[in-house]
Amino acid sequence: MRVFIAGATGVLGRALLPLLLAAGHEVTATTRSPGKEDQVRAAGATPVVVDALDDARLLAAMVDARPDVVVHLLTAIPPAIDPRRWAEQFAPNDELRVRATQNLVAAARVAGVGRIVAESYAGLYARTGGAIKCEDDPLDIDAADARRQTARALSALEQAVTRTDGINGIALRLGTLYGPGTAYGPSGAMADLARHGRLPIVGSGAGVSSFVHVDDAAAAIILALQHGAPGIYNVVDDDPAASHTWIPVFAAAVGAAPPRRIPAIAARLLAGKIAVSLMTEARGASNARVRRDLSWAPVHSSWREGFRSEATPE
């Protein structure tokens, strides 16, 4: 199978490439940076330097590659996120999810590509109702803060991929990635916050997170390339957890002291309203659909053992 990966040099792309090549697929991988061509070539793929916001050059690259399937992993998420600067920090990523997705879908149609698998996110469900959400539950597109734009960009990506005539599209709502190279890796930004005592339990600590190891996310993409009905799938582990549960385990895994507890009102002054909401109101996700329809099962079934297994510094 000929596979065209847009955004191959990120954390997820680096995990996915070896799996595709080991399975015998022919891979064309894009990067925006000429300096990363050697990285792609060394992995065994054919590099193409192209900005996905340049629709003409992207189309030319895809037509030249003649792929059977397209994998959309384009992101521009900063390694360290400051919730007080959410709108500013996520604006480039939101643009990729809207404009670059449109360009990829349009190019795929011209190139005769029948299937697209795109990376989405399971951490922006609307903060109403139950703590665990399925794919039919709404995203937080009516949030009264900067998350609204990010949730709407995710929705635009998902609709473009799954509702375009002639495209057999799948959007994978990944949980929060952890593992090598991620913010939750031993050398990542979240580990650094924990070691400096800046990852406290805020207020009730009832906000729920769903995690997935980067290798399990890559395995889900492999399955989605091969089969599965068009649509949206949560790709998360089996253990959604409140922040008051996972933060102490994460802190211990990265060698940090036990987290402090601080009142929500104090955290709002220090870190802003979004940070407090994430810690106290966020919703987790169910993986029932992807287990059933794509026959996916995470090797790391819980972040509990996953965090510990990644505890050795990179």
Buried (B, 14 or more C-beta within 10 A) or exposed (E): BEBBBBBBBBBBBBBBBEBBBEEEBBBBBBBBEEEBBEBBEEBBBBBBBBBBBBBEBBBBBBEEBEBBBBBBBBBBBBEEBEBBEBBEBBBBBBEBBBBBBBBBBBBBBEBEBBBBBBBBBBBBBBBEEEBBBBBEBEBBBEBEBBBBBBBBBBBBBBBBBBEBEEBBBBBBBBBBBBBBBBBBBBEBBBBBBBBEEBBBBBBBBBBBBBBBBBBBBBBBBBBBBEEBEBBBBBBBBBBBBBBBBBBBBBBBBBEBEEBEEBEBEEBBEEBBBBBBBBBBBBBBBBBEBBBEBBEBBBEBBBBBBBBEEBBEEE
